[in-house]
Amino acid sequence: FPYTTLFRSRGRNISIEDAASHVFGYTCVNDVTAVELLRADVSFEQWTRAKNFDGFTPFGPWIETDVDLASATVKAMVNGRERQNYPVSDMFFSPLELVCRLSRDMTLEAGDIISCGTSLGAMPWQNDAVVEVSIEGVGTLANRLKEAS
């Protein structure tokens, strides 16, 4: 999930018109997934486990509070090779629509983080890979992925 919405204030059943008033800002995120674990048990996909190891889901480099993602582009590079390059407007749901939809089922609290999704091109990585996630108007998050020892 290359970008993240950070929540400013508590809310439930937030309308699309009010969603922006609840958003503090946006940042980049590298939503790491241990894909080999997803279907290790055929009776139950392990999404929570596969996304929650120590060191997974780094985000940054900072929180941008004044950006219009409607015209922004997201790029992801692995070891200098472009893996993703797409406009945020191509996503199924905009960040504000995600706020609206998620708040129907749960109360969103100040400080909550919503990872907003990704596009085509996400692929497995090799040990010691350098991943860079860049968003126009937000910045670049770079990190090295290493297998646990």
Secondary structure, DSSP 4 states (H G I P E B T S, - for coil): --EEEEE-S-BSS--TTTHHHHEEEEEEE-----HHHHTSSTTS--HHHHT-STT-S-EEEEEESS--GGG-EEEEEETTEEEEEEEGGGSSS-HHHHHHHHTTTS-B-TT-EEE----TT-----TTEEEEEEETTTEEEEEEE----
